[in-house]
Amino acid sequence: MMCDGERWLEAAEAFAVRGQVKSCEPYGSGHINQTFLLVCEDGGQEYSYILQQMNHDVFKDIEGLMNNVKGVTTFLRRQILNNHGDPDRETLNLVPTKDGQDYYRDSQENFWRVYLFIHGATCYNLVEKPEDFYQSGKAFGRFQCLLADYPAGELTETIPDFHNTPVRFETFQKAVDQDIMGRAKEVEAEIRFIRERQKDMGLAYDLCREGRLPVRVSHNDTKLNNIMIDDDTGQALCIIDLDTIMPGFSIFDYGDSIRFGANTAEEDERDLSKVSLSLELFEVYTRGFLEGSEGRLTETEISLLPYGAKIMTLECGMRFLTDYLQGDVYFHTSREGHNLDRCRTQLALVADMEKKWSQMEEIVRRQG
């Protein structure tokens, strides 16, 4: 056995896997949950699974989280079958425990789940070529398409107010007012930049209350590395990391992808002259996202895609600055002023988006 400690074995043996446990090794590059590749053997044949210990410090309501995962993956499987796809590879599939539950609580109060392992597919951390970003957009657009009829309001908020920008702004204001680290004076320009855009922050929620912006199944972590790419075809295959599935807005999932993938600089770049929105990558992702959604988005959602990109970037910058003001207690930092560097990069990207706003809107009109 290659598992580290008896608790892994206790968890593995609680699930209805095929055969006997042969090996268990750390797998992937995730930072929240502990993930392992579990290999079992039956009659001389090997069967692979993903075993995960869920982080219940981050996710307080494991039952609600797993209800979300079970509901969404079951719905996706049905949709994929209706489309004559391969549901064993195109969505995550939970393996139940031996007593029919979706997750296992071990003797030390840790929570575990098992997925079928998807062979012949890889996750990539960086956009290496425009085609990667196009496939990312198409995958998350298809995700919206397949789940367009899912009752999003029934989902649990696994992290309450995760993308509630007005609430994030209130937290930011408190951090400025309290200034527990005495840092507010050195970041007056950044504080002013964020405050000047407060009026933009509540637009999505206002439109939702007016019935003009639908609540959707929102993934909330739409980075390239949460998509499995088929090794043979190079096509996007399956969306993974469903722990932050919640009720939300399609424009925020889209916008977070643009924030992450269409920036010409690293997220913590100190030389702000390198920071800009790549209109080429913006167009590539938009094309993929709209193609993947197959007409299931409303005209209002499509018209608000540039806004989604801007507001997710502004919110992220605001969160980095909030953490800097509070003493760097949330985001991991590797150098002095790291969160401030991250904040400034995001705000520089917002400023560049504002300069390119008419071009962004034109691209969306052309693709829509």
C-alpha positions as CSV (number, residue, x, y, z in Angstrom):
1,M,0.0,0.0,0.0
2,M,1.2,3.5,-0.9
3,C,-1.5,5.3,1.1
4,D,-0.2,7.6,4.0
5,G,-1.9,6.2,7.1
6,E,-4.8,3.9,7.9
7,R,-7.4,6.5,7.5
8,W,-7.1,6.5,3.7
9,L,-7.6,2.7,3.8
10,E,-10.6,3.1,6.1
11,A,-12.2,5.6,3.6
12,A,-11.3,3.6,0.5
13,E,-12.8,0.4,1.9
14,A,-16.1,2.2,2.7
15,F,-16.9,2.7,-1.0
16,A,-18.5,0.3,-3.5
17,V,-15.4,0.1,-5.6
18,R,-14.6,-2.9,-7.8
19,G,-12.2,-5.4,-6.3
20,Q,-9.5,-4.9,-3.7
21,V,-7.5,-1.8,-3.0
22,K,-4.1,-2.1,-4.7
23,S,-2.6,1.4,-4.3
24,C,-3.4,5.0,-3.4
25,E,-1.2,8.0,-4.3
26,P,-1.6,11.8,-4.1
27,Y,-3.0,13.1,-7.3
28,G,-3.4,16.5,-9.0
29,S,-2.5,20.0,-7.9
30,G,-5.5,21.1,-6.0
31,H,-5.0,23.2,-2.8
32,I,-8.4,22.8,-1.0
33,N,-9.2,19.1,-0.9
34,Q,-6.8,16.2,-0.6
35,T,-7.0,14.1,-3.7
36,F,-5.7,10.6,-4.4
37,L,-5.6,8.2,-7.3
38,L,-7.1,4.9,-6.0
39,V,-6.4,1.8,-7.9
40,C,-8.2,-1.4,-7.3
41,E,-7.8,-4.9,-8.7
42,D,-10.4,-7.5,-9.6
43,G,-9.6,-10.7,-11.5
44,G,-6.3,-9.4,-12.7
45,Q,-7.9,-6.2,-14.1
46,E,-7.3,-2.8,-12.6
47,Y,-10.0,-0.1,-12.0
48,S,-9.1,3.5,-11.1
49,Y,-11.0,6.0,-9.0
50,I,-10.5,9.5,-7.5
51,L,-10.6,9.5,-3.7
52,Q,-11.0,12.9,-2.1
53,Q,-11.0,14.1,1.5
54,M,-13.2,17.2,1.5
55,N,-12.0,20.3,3.4
56,H,-14.7,20.9,5.9
57,D,-12.9,24.0,7.2
58,V,-13.6,25.7,3.9
59,F,-16.9,24.0,3.2
60,K,-18.9,23.9,6.4
61,D,-22.0,22.2,4.9
62,I,-20.7,19.0,3.5
63,E,-24.2,17.5,3.1
64,G,-25.4,20.6,1.2
65,L,-22.3,20.5,-1.0
66,M,-22.7,16.8,-1.8
67,N,-26.4,17.3,-2.5
68,N,-25.4,19.9,-5.1
69,V,-22.8,17.6,-6.7
70,K,-25.1,14.6,-6.8
71,G,-28.0,16.7,-8.2
72,V,-25.9,18.4,-10.9
73,T,-23.9,15.3,-12.0
74,T,-27.1,13.2,-12.2
75,F,-28.8,15.8,-14.3
76,L,-25.7,16.2,-16.5
77,R,-25.5,12.4,-17.0
78,R,-29.1,12.4,-18.2
79,Q,-28.5,15.3,-20.6
80,I,-25.4,13.7,-22.0
81,L,-27.2,10.4,-22.6
82,N,-30.0,12.3,-24.4
83,N,-27.3,13.8,-26.6
84,H,-25.8,10.4,-27.3
85,G,-22.6,11.3,-25.5
86,D,-20.4,9.3,-23.1
87,P,-21.6,10.0,-19.5
88,D,-18.8,8.1,-18.0
89,R,-16.3,10.6,-19.4
90,E,-18.2,13.8,-20.0
91,T,-19.3,14.4,-16.4
92,L,-18.0,13.4,-13.0
93,N,-19.7,10.3,-11.6
94,L,-19.9,9.6,-7.9
95,V,-19.3,6.1,-6.5
96,P,-21.6,5.4,-3.6
97,T,-20.5,3.9,-0.3
98,K,-21.3,0.3,0.4
99,D,-24.4,1.4,2.3
100,G,-25.6,3.6,-0.6
101,Q,-24.5,7.0,0.6
102,D,-22.8,9.7,-1.5
103,Y,-20.0,10.4,0.9
104,Y,-18.3,8.8,3.9
105,R,-17.6,10.2,7.4
106,D,-14.6,8.4,8.9
107,S,-13.8,7.6,12.5
108,Q,-11.9,10.9,12.8
109,E,-14.8,13.1,11.5
110,N,-13.2,13.5,8.1
111,F,-15.4,13.5,5.0
112,W,-14.7,11.5,1.8
113,R,-16.1,10.9,-1.6
114,V,-15.1,8.8,-4.7
115,Y,-15.4,9.5,-8.4
116,L,-14.9,7.3,-11.4
117,F,-11.5,8.1,-12.8
118,I,-11.6,9.6,-16.4
119,H,-8.9,8.0,-18.5
120,G,-7.3,9.6,-21.5
121,A,-7.8,13.2,-20.5
122,T,-5.6,15.9,-18.9
123,C,-6.1,19.2,-17.0
124,Y,-3.7,22.1,-18.0
125,N,-2.8,25.0,-15.7
126,L,-1.9,27.6,-18.3
127,V,-3.4,28.8,-21.6
128,E,-0.6,27.8,-24.0
129,K,-2.4,28.7,-27.2
130,P,-5.6,30.4,-28.2
131,E,-7.2,27.0,-29.0
132,D,-6.9,26.1,-25.3
133,F,-8.9,29.2,-24.3
134,Y,-11.5,28.6,-27.0
135,Q,-12.0,25.0,-25.7
136,S,-12.3,26.4,-22.2
137,G,-15.0,28.9,-23.3
138,K,-16.8,26.2,-25.2
139,A,-16.8,23.8,-22.2
140,F,-18.2,26.4,-19.8
141,G,-20.7,27.5,-22.4
142,R,-21.8,23.9,-22.8
143,F,-22.0,23.6,-19.1
144,Q,-24.6,26.5,-19.1
145,C,-26.4,24.8,-22.0
146,L,-26.8,21.4,-20.4
147,L,-27.8,22.9,-17.1
148,A,-30.1,25.6,-18.4
149,D,-33.2,23.8,-17.1
150,Y,-31.8,22.8,-13.8
151,P,-33.6,24.4,-10.8
152,A,-30.6,26.5,-9.7
153,G,-32.6,28.0,-6.8
154,E,-32.5,24.6,-5.1
155,L,-28.8,24.6,-4.8
156,T,-27.0,25.2,-1.5
157,E,-24.7,28.2,-1.3
158,T,-21.5,26.3,-0.3
159,I,-19.7,29.6,0.3
160,P,-22.4,32.3,1.1
161,D,-22.0,35.6,-0.9
162,F,-19.0,34.2,-2.8
163,H,-19.6,36.5,-5.8
164,N,-22.0,39.0,-4.1
165,T,-20.0,42.1,-5.0
166,P,-22.0,44.6,-2.9
167,V,-21.3,42.4,0.2
168,R,-17.6,42.2,-0.8
169,F,-17.6,46.0,-1.0
170,E,-19.1,46.3,2.5
171,T,-16.3,44.0,3.8
172,F,-13.7,46.2,2.0
173,Q,-15.1,49.4,3.5
174,K,-14.9,47.9,7.0
175,A,-11.3,46.9,6.3
176,V,-10.5,50.5,5.2
177,D,-12.2,52.0,8.2
178,Q,-10.6,49.7,10.7
179,D,-7.2,49.8,9.1
180,I,-5.8,47.4,11.6
181,M,-2.4,47.2,10.0
182,G,-2.0,51.0,9.3
183,R,-1.8,50.4,5.6
184,A,-4.7,52.4,4.3
185,K,-2.7,55.6,3.7
186,E,-0.3,54.0,1.3
187,V,-3.1,52.6,-0.9
188,E,-5.3,55.7,-1.1
189,A,-5.2,55.6,-4.9
190,E,-6.4,52.0,-5.0
191,I,-9.2,52.7,-2.4
192,R,-10.4,55.6,-4.5
193,F,-10.4,53.6,-7.7
194,I,-12.6,50.9,-6.1
195,R,-15.0,53.4,-4.5
196,E,-15.4,55.3,-7.7
197,R,-16.9,52.1,-9.3
198,Q,-19.3,51.3,-6.4
199,K,-22.3,52.1,-8.6
200,D,-21.4,49.3,-11.0
201,M,-21.3,46.6,-8.4
202,G,-25.0,45.9,-7.8
203,L,-26.2,46.0,-11.4
204,A,-26.5,42.2,-11.8
205,Y,-28.5,41.8,-8.6
206,D,-30.7,44.8,-9.5
207,L,-31.5,43.2,-12.9
208,C,-32.1,39.8,-11.2
209,R,-34.7,41.4,-8.8
210,E,-36.4,43.0,-11.8
211,G,-36.6,39.5,-13.5
212,R,-34.3,40.5,-16.3
213,L,-31.2,38.4,-15.4
214,P,-31.8,34.7,-14.7
215,V,-30.3,32.8,-11.8
216,R,-28.3,29.9,-13.3
217,V,-26.2,27.0,-12.0
218,S,-22.9,28.8,-11.5
219,H,-19.5,27.0,-11.3
220,N,-17.7,29.9,-9.7
221,D,-14.1,28.6,-10.5
222,T,-14.0,28.7,-14.3
223,K,-10.2,28.4,-14.8
224,L,-8.7,26.2,-17.5
225,N,-7.4,23.7,-15.0
226,N,-11.0,22.8,-14.1
227,I,-11.6,21.3,-17.6
228,M,-10.4,17.9,-18.7
229,I,-9.1,18.0,-22.3
230,D,-9.3,14.7,-24.3
231,D,-5.7,13.5,-25.0
232,D,-6.6,12.3,-28.5
233,T,-8.9,15.0,-29.8
234,G,-7.8,18.0,-27.9
235,Q,-11.4,18.8,-27.3
236,A,-12.8,19.9,-23.9
237,L,-14.4,16.9,-22.3
238,C,-15.5,17.3,-18.7
239,I,-15.9,20.1,-16.1
240,I,-14.5,19.2,-12.8
241,D,-14.2,20.7,-9.3
242,L,-17.9,21.2,-8.6
243,D,-17.6,22.2,-4.9
244,T,-18.4,25.8,-5.6
245,I,-21.5,25.0,-7.7
246,M,-24.1,27.5,-6.5
247,P,-27.0,29.7,-7.7
248,G,-25.4,32.5,-9.6
249,F,-25.0,34.3,-12.9
250,S,-23.6,33.0,-16.2
251,I,-22.0,36.4,-16.8
252,F,-19.9,36.0,-13.6
253,D,-18.6,32.5,-14.7
254,Y,-17.7,34.0,-18.1
255,G,-16.2,37.1,-16.5
256,D,-13.9,35.2,-14.1
257,S,-12.5,33.2,-17.1
258,I,-11.7,36.4,-18.9
259,R,-10.1,37.9,-15.8
260,F,-7.9,34.9,-15.4
261,G,-7.2,33.9,-19.0
262,A,-7.2,37.1,-21.2
263,N,-4.8,39.1,-19.0
264,T,-1.4,39.5,-20.8
265,A,0.4,39.5,-17.5
266,E,0.7,37.2,-14.5
267,E,-1.8,37.7,-11.7
268,D,0.9,39.2,-9.4
269,E,2.9,41.2,-12.0
270,R,4.6,44.2,-10.5
271,D,5.3,45.9,-13.9
272,L,1.8,47.2,-14.6
273,S,2.8,48.2,-18.1
274,K,2.6,44.5,-19.0
275,V,-1.0,44.3,-17.9
276,S,-3.7,44.5,-20.5
277,L,-6.8,42.7,-21.9
278,S,-5.9,40.6,-24.9
279,L,-8.7,41.4,-27.3
280,E,-7.7,38.3,-29.3
281,L,-8.2,36.0,-26.3
282,F,-11.3,37.9,-25.3
283,E,-12.8,37.2,-28.8
284,V,-11.6,33.6,-28.8
285,Y,-13.2,32.8,-25.4
286,T,-16.4,34.7,-26.2
287,R,-16.8,32.7,-29.4
288,G,-16.3,29.4,-27.6
289,F,-18.6,30.4,-24.7
290,L,-21.5,31.4,-27.0
291,E,-21.0,28.4,-29.3
292,G,-21.1,26.1,-26.3
293,S,-24.2,27.7,-24.8
294,E,-26.1,26.9,-28.1
295,G,-28.6,29.8,-27.8
296,R,-29.6,29.1,-24.2
297,L,-28.4,32.5,-22.9
298,T,-30.8,35.5,-23.0
299,E,-30.1,38.6,-24.9
300,T,-29.5,40.4,-21.6
301,E,-27.0,37.9,-20.5
302,I,-25.1,38.2,-23.8
303,S,-25.1,42.0,-23.7
304,L,-23.7,41.9,-20.1
305,L,-20.7,39.7,-20.8
306,P,-18.2,42.6,-20.9
307,Y,-19.7,43.8,-17.6
308,G,-19.2,40.3,-16.1
309,A,-15.6,40.5,-17.1
310,K,-15.1,43.9,-15.5
311,I,-17.0,43.2,-12.3
312,M,-15.3,39.9,-11.6
313,T,-11.9,41.6,-12.1
314,L,-12.8,44.5,-9.9
315,E,-14.2,42.2,-7.2
316,C,-11.0,40.1,-7.3
317,G,-8.8,43.2,-6.9
318,M,-11.0,44.5,-4.1
319,R,-10.7,41.1,-2.3
320,F,-6.9,41.2,-2.6
321,L,-6.8,44.8,-1.2
322,T,-9.2,43.8,1.6
323,D,-6.8,41.0,2.6
324,Y,-3.8,43.3,2.4
325,L,-5.5,45.8,4.7
326,Q,-6.5,43.0,7.1
327,G,-3.0,41.6,7.4
328,D,-2.9,39.0,4.6
329,V,-4.9,36.5,6.5
330,Y,-6.9,34.8,3.6
331,F,-4.8,34.5,0.5
332,H,-1.4,32.8,0.7
333,T,1.4,35.2,0.1
334,S,5.1,34.5,-0.8
335,R,6.5,38.0,-0.4
336,E,6.0,41.4,1.3
337,G,3.1,43.3,-0.4
338,H,2.1,40.3,-2.5
339,N,-1.6,40.9,-2.1
340,L,-1.1,44.6,-3.0
341,D,0.7,43.6,-6.2
342,R,-2.2,41.3,-7.0
343,C,-4.7,44.0,-6.3
344,R,-2.9,46.5,-8.5
345,T,-2.7,44.0,-11.4
346,Q,-6.5,43.5,-11.3
347,L,-7.3,47.2,-11.1
348,A,-4.9,47.9,-14.0
349,L,-6.8,45.2,-16.0
350,V,-10.1,46.9,-15.1
351,A,-8.7,50.2,-16.3
352,D,-7.6,48.6,-19.6
353,M,-11.0,47.0,-20.0
354,E,-12.7,50.4,-19.6
355,K,-10.4,51.8,-22.4
356,K,-11.4,48.9,-24.7
357,W,-15.0,48.9,-23.7
358,S,-16.5,49.7,-27.1
359,Q,-14.3,47.0,-28.7
360,M,-15.4,44.4,-26.2
361,E,-19.0,45.2,-26.8
362,E,-18.5,45.0,-30.6
363,I,-16.9,41.6,-30.2
364,V,-19.8,40.3,-28.2
365,R,-22.3,41.8,-30.7
366,R,-20.5,40.1,-33.5
367,Q,-20.2,36.7,-31.8
368,G,-23.7,36.9,-30.4
